[in-house]
């Protein structure tokens, strides 16, 4: 055991200066209760030798550790929630893609809101009738994640196996129709290529304003004429581009008419949701 040194000096009632090899500190208090400038609180029962010492620093450290533990738990919870959301989204999107690809391969253009109508069509009703339990399992998994926010590993494996059955069965029962997805993309591009109509009224406004201004300054009379010519040129270019855009839309629609056998959902739905 090493040598130690400690000396205490009373400088006022209830106030003492403590000198030790660790440094100088101050103690303030009365019999039975003392607070040290280093954060140590001592409580005792006078005459019994019983005392209890608490260090404020250790309390703060404990609080910090507790806060860190809570923060770590919250981060873990957030990570699980993100993983569950990714799982549910992936499950739903893959099931939807399998159904959509199946119907497109049979020349049927149908959105998810109209799938029930497609399922009533032979022979598709028989194909999906055998998949009913597997669709129920995937739907149940997504609903549980939405309602309680968690799903066991076994339940996830069960849902994924059901999804595999759906994907493999529908892939094996695909038709021979092709090109509908590409046709919808072409129609979407043609629709979005429609030119924006120029604000011809703005050119007319400036022609009038500059025309009045040029009455007092004849040397600027050519300016409103130039503005008018620019406006007319813009308008003519807009009409040419509009004709080309309409032709592209008509061509894309004509191609789709040849590919689609049953249009249960209007093609405009797929343009707005593409």
URBELQUI-V201093 format. One record per backbone hydrogen bond with DSSP energy under -0.5 kcal/mol. CO is the residue of the C=O (numbers start at 0). NH is the residue of the N-H. Records with the same first field share a line. If there is no record, write none. Layout:
CO=NH / NH
This chain:
4=20
6=18
8=10 / 16
11=14
13=28
14=10 / 11
15=26
16=8
17=24
18=6
19=22
22=19
24=17
25=36
26=15
27=34
29=32
31=43
32=29
33=41
34=27
35=38
38=40 / 55
39=35
40=53
41=33
42=51
43=45
44=47 / 48 / 49
49=44
51=42
53=40 / 55
54=58
55=59
56=60
57=61
58=62
59=63
60=64
61=65
62=66
63=67
64=68
65=69
66=70
67=71
68=72
69=73
70=74
71=75
72=76
73=77
74=78
75=79
76=80
77=81
78=82
79=83
80=84
81=85
82=86
83=87
84=88
85=89
86=90
87=91
88=92
89=93
90=94
91=95
92=96
93=97
94=98
95=99
96=100
97=101
98=102
99=103
100=104
101=105
102=105 / 107
103=106
104=176
106=108 / 260 / 261
107=109
108=263 / 264
110=113
111=114
113=116 / 117
114=118
115=119
116=119
117=120
120=123 / 124
122=125 / 126
123=127
124=128
125=129
127=130
128=131
130=134
131=135
132=136
133=137
134=138
135=139
136=140
137=141
138=142
139=143
140=144
141=145
142=146
143=147 / 148 / 149
144=148
151=155
152=156
153=157
154=158
155=159
156=160
157=161
158=162
159=163
160=164
161=165
162=166
163=167
164=168
165=169
166=170
167=171
168=172
170=173
178=182
179=183
180=184
181=185
182=186
183=187
184=188
185=189
186=190
187=191
188=192
190=193
197=199
198=201 / 202
199=203
200=204
201=205
202=206
203=207
204=208
205=209
206=210
207=211
208=212
209=213
210=214
211=214 / 215
212=215
216=219
217=220
219=222 / 223
220=224
221=225
222=226
223=227
224=228
225=229
226=230
227=231
228=232
229=233
230=234
231=235
232=236
233=237
234=238
235=239
236=240
237=241
238=242
239=243
240=244
241=245
242=246
243=247
244=248
245=249
246=250
247=251
248=252
249=253
250=254
251=255
252=256
253=257
254=258
255=258 / 259
261=108 / 263
265=268 / 269
266=269 / 270
267=271
268=272
270=273
